[in-house]
Amino acid sequence: MDSDTDVNRTEPLLALRGISKRFAGVRALDRVDLDVRAGELHVLFGENGAGKSTLINVVSGTFPADEGTFHFGGEEIRHLTPQRARAIGISPVFQEFSLVPSLTVEENLFLGREVSNGGVLLAREMRKRATALIDELGFDLDPSQRVDDLSRAHQQMAEIAKALLGRVRLLILDEPTASLTERETGRLFELIARLKRQNVGLIYVSHRMREIRALADRVTVLRDGRHIRTLEAASSTDGELVELMTGRKIDLLFPAITHQPDKVMVDVENLTLADGSVRDVNFYAQAGEITGIAGLVGCGKSELIRAIYGLAPIASGVVRLDGLPYEFPAPRRSLKHGVAYFPANRIAEGLALSRPIRENASMTALDLPAFARFGMLRQAAERVTITGIMERLQLRPPNIERTAGALSGGNRQKVMLGRALTRELTVFLFDEPSVGIDVGAKLEVYEFMKRLVEAGAAVIVVSSELPEVLALSNRLYVMHNGRIAAELKGAEKTEQNVLASFFRDHLTAEVA
């Protein structure tokens, strides 16, 4: 993890001027300027589709700019490739991991830069260097473990370690905390502070205001592929950043929701899952309200709603839907019972990225007569229905024949929400609904939930974002180590009480 400590602080480490990039006639970047100084953390801020991903792909050599100039360390750089970027000290950590699942952590770290002598791999030397780096980073990571056996959080750690193996002058982090626990996030922040002291420049992409406040020196706002403004983080307000990002004033991030709790729609009694991630949980959700589940990554909150939908095997306990026992839950049966699930990982579980928006939005309704007759798809009816749904959800652009993979995170979430409008549903399970989407898209998702609740649906929201789950929910469960640590409502529903539930449960466990 070497760094360049002799960089001239008056000259930017990275200087981009007039960078433009087109894809299939669409202008993803339009004459963008960006400076990053050595020892600075520079946040890229913008809605999904604003050009952030395209810009960091240009910086890391994934694809070339169509026009503009690129200077790094005072030298003009042309014909940049990912290999050359790494060689000159530019290391990216993307949201979509570049690890090979069938290889170990250490094999991934040294892939393409193996240590050898006379054509013989020096496995012991690579193990030693991998262990030293992971220890230095403070990550709880086993170098000999296969990547496909790791949790997403540990894969994120492996990706960061891979980026820091060698001489790093500019580190690019794209939503790096999305999969990390609070403790792991703290470790990452300590690492960032250390890198800054070593004069490493950082480009940091995040939608999380608290992270921007904690880390940023400067913030560059992008909108519609254009550079809107670069601001000093210390002298800018959250409202100012959001207004620059969206082009409009946003007074309230969370809508006022009228909760009118009615009958119990989901009732879970003494639920324990086969993998032990949830143990002896009692939980219920009513029609006409949002029931929140808060907790750190890995606490069992996601596994709980996955079990209700039929995606995680149940060892013991009872699930009831609308007062009736629901044995052997399965996704197809859950849909027929009026239950919808929206996974946190839209890429792996939510969408078929190579298929059109139309097919992705209709796939949960193909058993309905409106969409199919005698086993044959009624394509004209499908097209009319999905077009109407996507217009209601303000999909931009509204072309339902585009592939889901071509969409931004916010629009991908809208396609998944569209499925809920294709059939009669009464229970909605949201797992990390705002992960990877910008403020504007979050507002639209929250408004969607508001409409569902006020129409009498039962909505369950699982979230690691405390402000989100506190603001949206009428009742809030706190989970810790697979168990319910607290149920909070009314005036009890505060950030302090949620955090106290984490620590109280943790201390009790330690004493026991």
C-alpha positions in Angstrom: 0.0 0.0 0.0 2.7 2.4 -1.0 1.9 6.0 -1.8 3.4 9.0 -3.6 4.4 11.4 -0.8 6.3 13.8 -3.1 3.4 15.0 -5.2 3.3 18.8 -5.8 0.2 19.8 -3.6 -0.4 22.9 -5.8 -1.0 20.9 -9.0 -3.9 18.5 -9.1 -3.1 14.8 -9.0 -5.9 14.2 -11.6 -7.1 16.9 -14.0 -9.8 16.1 -16.5 -10.9 18.8 -19.0 -13.8 18.7 -21.4 -14.4 14.9 -21.1 -17.3 13.7 -23.3 -18.6 10.2 -23.9 -21.4 8.8 -26.0 -23.1 5.4 -26.1 -25.3 4.5 -29.0 -26.1 8.1 -29.7 -26.7 9.0 -26.0 -24.4 11.6 -24.5 -23.4 10.1 -21.1 -20.8 12.8 -20.4 -20.9 16.3 -21.8 -17.6 18.3 -21.5 -17.0 17.4 -17.8 -14.1 18.9 -15.8 -12.8 17.3 -12.6 -9.8 17.9 -10.4 -8.6 15.7 -7.6 -5.8 16.7 -5.4 -3.3 14.4 -3.6 -4.5 13.7 -0.1 -8.1 14.8 -0.9 -11.3 12.9 -0.7 -13.4 14.2 -3.6 -17.1 13.0 -3.7 -18.9 12.6 -7.0 -22.6 13.3 -6.3 -25.5 12.9 -8.6 -28.7 11.1 -9.5 -28.6 7.6 -11.1 -27.8 8.3 -14.8 -26.0 11.6 -14.0 -22.7 10.2 -15.4 -20.8 9.2 -12.3 -20.2 5.6 -13.3 -19.2 6.7 -16.8 -16.7 9.2 -15.4 -15.0 6.8 -13.0 -14.9 4.2 -15.8 -13.0 6.8 -18.0 -10.7 7.5 -15.1 -9.9 3.8 -14.5 -9.3 3.1 -18.2 -12.4 0.8 -18.7 -13.3 2.8 -21.8 -11.8 5.9 -23.6 -13.3 9.4 -23.6 -14.5 10.6 -27.0 -13.0 14.0 -26.4 -11.2 16.0 -23.7 -7.8 15.8 -22.0 -6.6 13.6 -19.1 -3.6 14.6 -16.9 -2.4 12.5 -14.1 0.6 13.4 -11.9 1.3 16.3 -14.2 1.6 14.1 -17.4 -0.9 13.9 -20.2 -2.4 10.4 -20.4 -3.6 8.9 -23.7 -4.9 5.4 -24.6 -5.5 4.5 -21.0 -6.3 0.8 -20.3 -7.2 -0.8 -16.9 -3.8 -2.4 -16.8 -2.0 0.9 -17.5 -4.2 2.7 -15.0 -3.2 0.2 -12.3 0.5 0.5 -13.3 0.4 4.3 -12.8 -1.4 4.0 -9.5 -5.1 4.3 -10.3 -7.1 1.7 -8.4 -10.9 1.4 -8.7 -13.3 -0.5 -6.4 -16.6 -0.7 -8.3 -20.1 -1.6 -7.0 -20.1 -4.7 -9.3 -17.2 -6.8 -8.0 -14.5 -8.0 -10.3 -13.6 -11.0 -8.2 -13.4 -14.6 -9.7 -15.8 -16.6 -7.4 -14.0 -20.0 -7.8 -10.6 -18.6 -6.7 -9.4 -17.8 -3.2 -9.1 -14.3 -1.8 -5.3 -14.3 -2.2 -5.5 -15.7 -5.8 -7.9 -12.9 -6.6 -5.5 -10.3 -5.1 -2.6 -11.5 -7.3 -4.6 -12.3 -10.4 -2.7 -10.8 -13.3 0.2 -9.8 -11.1 1.4 -13.1 -9.7 4.7 -13.3 -7.9 6.9 -15.9 -9.6 10.6 -16.9 -10.0 11.6 -18.6 -13.2 8.0 -19.3 -14.1 7.3 -20.9 -10.7 4.6 -19.2 -8.6 5.8 -18.2 -5.2 2.7 -19.2 -3.3 4.2 -18.7 0.2 5.3 -15.2 -0.7 1.9 -14.3 -2.1 0.2 -15.7 1.1 2.6 -13.7 3.3 1.9 -10.4 1.4 -1.9 -11.0 1.3 -2.0 -11.7 5.0 0.1 -8.6 5.8 -2.1 -6.4 3.7 -5.3 -7.7 5.2 -3.9 -7.3 8.7 -2.8 -3.8 8.0 -6.3 -3.0 6.7 -7.9 -4.5 9.8 -10.3 -6.7 7.8 -11.7 -9.9 9.2 -10.8 -11.9 6.0 -9.2 -15.3 5.5 -6.8 -15.1 2.4 -7.3 -18.9 1.8 -11.1 -18.8 1.6 -12.9 -19.1 -1.8 -14.7 -15.9 -2.8 -18.0 -17.7 -3.5 -18.0 -18.8 0.2 -17.8 -15.2 1.4 -20.6 -12.9 2.4 -21.1 -9.8 0.2 -19.5 -7.7 3.0 -16.4 -9.9 2.9 -16.3 -9.8 -0.9 -16.3 -5.9 -0.6 -13.3 -6.2 1.8 -11.5 -8.4 -0.7 -12.2 -6.0 -3.5 -10.8 -3.1 -1.4 -7.7 -5.1 -0.5 -7.1 -6.0 -4.2 -7.2 -2.3 -5.1 -4.7 -1.5 -2.4 -2.1 -4.1 -3.3 0.7 -2.2 -4.9 1.5 1.5 -5.4 -1.8 3.4 -5.1 -1.9 7.1 -5.9 -5.6 7.5 -6.7 -8.3 5.2 -5.1 -11.8 5.2 -6.6 -14.6 3.9 -4.2 -18.1 3.4 -5.7 -20.7 3.1 -2.9 -18.2 1.2 -0.8 -20.2 0.9 2.4 -23.4 -0.5 0.9 -22.6 -4.0 2.1 -20.6 -3.2 5.2 -21.6 -3.3 8.9 -21.2 -0.2 11.1 -17.9 -1.7 12.5 -16.5 -2.5 9.0 -17.5 1.0 7.8 -15.6 2.5 10.8 -12.5 0.5 9.7 -12.9 1.8 6.1 -13.1 5.4 7.4 -9.9 4.9 9.4 -8.2 3.4 6.3 -9.4 6.5 4.3 -7.9 8.9 6.8 -4.6 6.9 6.7 -4.5 7.0 2.9 -5.1 10.8 2.9 -2.2 11.3 5.3 -0.1 9.3 2.8 -1.1 11.8 0.0 -3.3 9.3 -1.8 -6.2 11.0 -3.7 -9.6 9.5 -3.4 -12.7 9.7 -5.6 -15.7 8.6 -3.6 -19.2 8.0 -5.0 -22.0 8.0 -2.5 -25.6 8.9 -2.0 -25.3 8.9 1.8 -25.3 12.4 3.2 -23.8 11.3 6.5 -20.8 9.8 4.7 -20.3 12.9 2.6 -20.3 15.0 5.8 -17.9 12.7 7.6 -15.4 12.3 4.8 -15.5 14.8 1.9 -13.1 17.7 1.3 -14.8 18.7 -1.9 -18.0 17.6 -3.8 -18.5 17.7 -7.5 -22.2 17.5 -8.6 -23.1 16.0 -11.9 -26.5 16.2 -13.6 -27.5 14.7 -17.0 -23.9 14.1 -17.8 -22.8 17.7 -17.1 -20.6 19.2 -14.4 -22.9 21.4 -12.4 -20.6 22.7 -9.6 -17.7 21.8 -7.4 -18.1 22.9 -3.7 -16.1 22.8 -0.5 -17.9 20.2 1.6 -17.5 22.2 4.8 -19.3 25.2 3.5 -22.2 23.5 1.6 -25.5 22.3 3.0 -27.4 19.1 2.4 -30.3 21.1 0.8 -27.9 22.9 -1.5 -26.3 19.6 -2.7 -29.7 17.9 -3.3 -31.0 21.0 -5.1 -27.9 21.0 -7.4 -28.2 17.3 -8.0 -31.9 17.2 -8.9 -32.4 20.7 -10.3 -35.3 21.3 -7.9 -35.9 22.2 -4.3 -36.7 19.3 -2.0 -38.1 20.4 1.3 -38.9 17.0 2.8 -37.0 13.8 2.0 -39.6 11.6 3.7 -43.3 12.0 2.9 -46.0 12.3 5.7 -47.7 8.9 5.7 -51.1 8.5 7.3 -51.0 5.1 9.1 -54.3 3.5 10.0 -53.4 0.1 11.4 -56.1 -2.5 10.7 -56.1 -6.3 10.8 -53.0 -8.3 11.2 -51.8 -9.5 7.7 -48.5 -11.2 8.6 -48.0 -13.0 11.9 -44.8 -14.9 12.8 -44.5 -17.0 15.9 -41.3 -18.5 17.3 -39.7 -18.5 13.9 -36.3 -20.2 13.6 -34.5 -20.6 10.2 -32.6 -23.7 9.1 -29.3 -21.7 8.9 -29.8 -20.2 12.4 -29.8 -16.6 11.1 -33.2 -16.0 12.7 -34.0 -17.6 16.1 -37.3 -17.6 18.0 -38.7 -14.5 16.4 -42.2 -13.2 17.1 -43.3 -10.5 14.7 -46.5 -9.1 13.1 -47.5 -6.6 10.5 -50.9 -4.9 10.0 -52.7 -3.6 7.0 -52.6 0.2 6.8 -49.2 0.7 8.3 -45.5 0.4 7.5 -43.7 -2.0 9.9 -40.0 -1.3 10.0 -37.2 -3.8 10.8 -33.9 -2.1 11.7 -30.5 -3.7 12.4 -26.9 -3.9 11.2 -25.8 -6.0 8.2 -26.0 -9.7 9.1 -28.5 -9.3 12.0 -31.1 -11.6 10.3 -33.6 -8.9 9.3 -33.3 -9.7 5.5 -33.5 -13.4 6.2 -36.7 -12.9 8.2 -38.7 -11.5 5.3 -37.1 -13.8 2.8 -38.4 -16.7 4.9 -41.9 -15.2 4.9 -41.8 -15.1 1.1 -40.3 -18.6 0.8 -36.7 -17.9 0.0 -35.1 -19.2 3.2 -35.9 -22.6 4.7 -37.8 -22.6 8.1 -36.7 -25.0 10.8 -39.5 -24.3 13.3 -42.3 -21.8 14.1 -45.4 -20.6 12.4 -46.1 -18.0 9.6 -49.7 -16.8 9.2 -51.1 -14.7 6.4 -54.4 -12.9 7.0 -55.0 -15.1 10.0 -54.4 -18.5 8.3 -51.4 -20.7 8.7 -49.0 -20.5 5.7 -47.1 -23.8 5.6 -44.0 -24.3 3.3 -43.8 -20.8 1.9 -42.7 -20.6 -1.8 -42.4 -17.5 -4.0 -45.1 -18.6 -6.6 -47.5 -19.5 -3.8 -46.7 -16.2 -1.9 -47.7 -14.2 -5.0 -51.0 -16.1 -5.2 -51.5 -15.2 -1.5 -51.0 -11.5 -2.3 -47.4 -11.2 -1.0 -44.7 -9.4 -3.1 -41.0 -9.3 -2.3 -38.5 -6.7 -3.5 -34.9 -7.9 -3.0 -32.0 -5.7 -2.0 -29.8 -7.2 -4.8 -31.7 -6.1 -7.9 -29.0 -7.5 -10.2 -28.6 -11.0 -8.8 -32.2 -11.6 -7.7 -34.5 -8.9 -9.0 -34.1 -8.6 -12.7 -33.2 -10.4 -15.9 -30.8 -7.7 -17.1 -30.6 -9.0 -20.7 -34.4 -9.0 -21.1 -36.7 -6.0 -21.9 -38.3 -3.9 -19.2 -41.7 -5.2 -20.5 -40.8 -8.9 -19.7 -39.2 -8.0 -16.4 -42.3 -6.1 -15.2 -44.8 -8.7 -16.3 -43.0 -11.9 -15.2 -44.8 -12.2 -11.9 -48.2 -12.0 -13.6 -47.9 -14.5 -16.4 -50.3 -16.9 -14.6 -53.2 -14.4 -14.8 -55.8 -14.6 -17.6 -55.1 -10.9 -18.5 -51.6 -11.9 -19.6 -51.9 -15.5 -20.9 -54.6 -17.7 -22.3 -54.3 -21.5 -23.0 -50.6 -21.2 -22.2 -50.0 -18.5 -24.8 -48.8 -15.0 -23.9 -51.1 -12.2 -24.9 -48.4 -9.8 -26.0 -50.6 -6.9 -27.0 -52.3 -6.9 -23.6 -48.9 -7.2 -21.9 -47.5 -4.3 -23.8 -50.5 -2.0 -23.1 -50.5 -2.9 -19.4 -46.8 -2.5 -18.8 -46.7 0.8 -20.8 -49.4 2.2 -18.6 -47.6 1.1 -15.4 -44.3 2.5 -16.4 -45.9 5.8 -17.3 -47.5 5.9 -13.8 -44.0 5.2 -12.3 -42.5 7.9 -14.5 -39.8 5.6 -16.0 -37.3 7.7 -17.9 -37.1 7.2 -20.9 -40.4 5.3 -21.1 -39.3 2.8 -23.8 -40.4 -0.6 -22.3 -38.4 -2.6 -25.0 -35.0 -1.4 -23.6 -33.1 -4.0 -21.7 -33.2 -3.8 -17.9 -29.4 -3.8 -17.8 -29.3 -0.5 -19.6 -31.1 1.3 -16.7 -29.9 3.2 -13.8 -30.4 1.8 -10.2 -33.4 4.0 -9.7 -35.1 3.0 -12.9 -34.3 -0.7 -12.1 -36.1 -0.3 -8.8 -39.1 1.2 -10.7 -39.3 -1.8 -13.0 -39.5 -4.1 -9.9 -42.1 -1.8 -8.3 -44.1 -2.1 -11.6 -44.6 -5.8 -10.9 -46.6 -4.9 -7.8 -49.1 -3.1 -10.1 -49.7 -6.1 -12.4 -51.8 -8.1 -9.9 -53.8 -7.8 -6.6 -51.4 -7.7 -3.7 -51.9 -7.0 0.0 -48.5 -7.5 1.6 -45.3 -5.8 0.4 -41.9 -6.9 1.6 -39.1 -4.3 0.9 -35.5 -5.3 1.5 -33.1 -2.3 1.6 -35.4 -0.4 -0.9 -33.1 2.6 -1.3 -29.7 0.9 -1.7 -27.8 2.2 -4.7 -30.4 4.8 -5.8 -30.3 8.5 -5.6 -32.3 11.0 -3.6 -34.8 11.7 -6.4 -35.5 8.0 -7.0 -35.7 7.4 -3.2 -38.5 10.1 -3.0 -40.4 8.2 -5.7 -40.0 4.9 -3.9 -41.2 6.4 -0.6 -44.3 8.0 -2.4 -45.0 4.5 -3.8 -45.0 3.0 -0.3 -47.2 5.9 1.0 -49.8 5.1 -1.7 -49.8 1.4 -0.9 -50.2 2.0 2.9 -53.0 4.6 2.4 -54.8 2.1 0.1 -54.8 -0.4 3.0 -51.8 -2.6 2.2 -49.4 -4.1 4.8 -45.9 -2.8 4.1 -42.8 -4.2 5.7 -39.5 -2.3 5.3 -36.1 -3.8 6.1 -33.3 -1.2 6.2 -29.8 -0.6 7.5 -30.4 3.2 7.0 -31.7 4.3 10.4 -33.2 7.7 9.3 -35.1 5.9 6.6 -36.7 3.2 8.7 -37.4 5.6 11.6 -39.1 8.1 9.3 -41.2 5.6 7.3 -42.4 3.1 9.9 -45.3 3.3 12.2 -43.9 0.5 14.4 -40.3 -0.6 14.4 -38.6 -3.8 15.3 -34.9 -3.9 16.1 -33.0 -7.1 15.3 -29.7 -8.1 16.7 -27.9 -11.5 16.3 -31.0 -13.1 14.8 -33.4 -12.1 17.5 -35.8 -9.3 18.1 -34.1 -6.9 20.5 -36.9 -4.4 20.8 -40.3 -3.2 19.4 -40.6 0.6 19.3 -43.6 2.8 18.6 -44.7 6.4 19.1 -42.3 8.5 21.1 -40.1 5.4 21.8 -39.1 5.3 18.1 -35.9 7.2 18.3 -32.4 6.7 16.9 -31.0 6.6 20.5 -33.4 3.7 21.5 -32.5 1.7 18.4 -28.8 2.0 19.1 -29.4 1.2 22.8 -31.2 -2.0 21.7 -28.1 -3.0 19.7 -25.7 -2.5 22.6 -28.0 -3.7 25.4 -28.5 -7.0 23.6 -24.8 -7.2 22.8 -23.8 -6.6 26.5 -26.3 -9.1 27.7 -24.9 -11.7 25.3 -21.4 -11.0 26.5 -22.3 -11.4 30.2 -24.2 -14.6 29.5 
